[in-house]
Amino acid sequence: MKNKIQYFVAFALLALISFSTSVMAQDPDPGPGGDPGGGPPVGGGAPIGSGVYILIAMALAYGISRWYAIHKAKTVQE
């Protein structure tokens, strides 16, 4: 049962990583009147996914550290 949960979590993380790399902000609609200022939009159409990599890396580092701590505690008890 534990192996099934681990495989499911690994698959879910892989799916999340693969889908999050294709997320980009849409260009703003110019609207019926056009842009009176003539400049680029305020947001600039920045991509959304740049912070996702940092979040995934931090979660991975935390998971590895927890796994190491649990594994170390089990070996000390034996």
GISULMO-V875486 format. One record per residue. N is the residue number from 0. NEAR is the number of other C-alpha atoms within 10 Angstrom. Layout:
N|NEAR + N|NEAR
This chain:
0|5 + 1|7 + 2|8 + 3|9 + 4|10 + 5|11 + 6|11 + 7|12 + 8|12 + 9|12 + 10|12 + 11|12 + 12|13 + 13|12 + 14|11 + 15|13 + 16|15 + 17|11 + 18|11 + 19|15 + 20|14 + 21|11 + 22|12 + 23|13 + 24|13 + 25|11 + 26|11 + 27|12 + 28|7 + 29|9 + 30|7 + 31|6 + 32|6 + 33|9 + 34|11 + 35|6 + 36|7 + 37|7 + 38|7 + 39|10 + 40|12 + 41|7 + 42|9 + 43|11 + 44|13 + 45|11 + 46|13 + 47|14 + 48|16 + 49|13 + 50|9 + 51|14 + 52|13 + 53|11 + 54|11 + 55|14 + 56|11 + 57|12 + 58|12 + 59|12 + 60|12 + 61|12 + 62|12 + 63|12 + 64|12 + 65|12 + 66|12 + 67|12 + 68|11 + 69|12 + 70|11 + 71|11 + 72|11 + 73|10 + 74|8 + 75|8 + 76|6 + 77|5
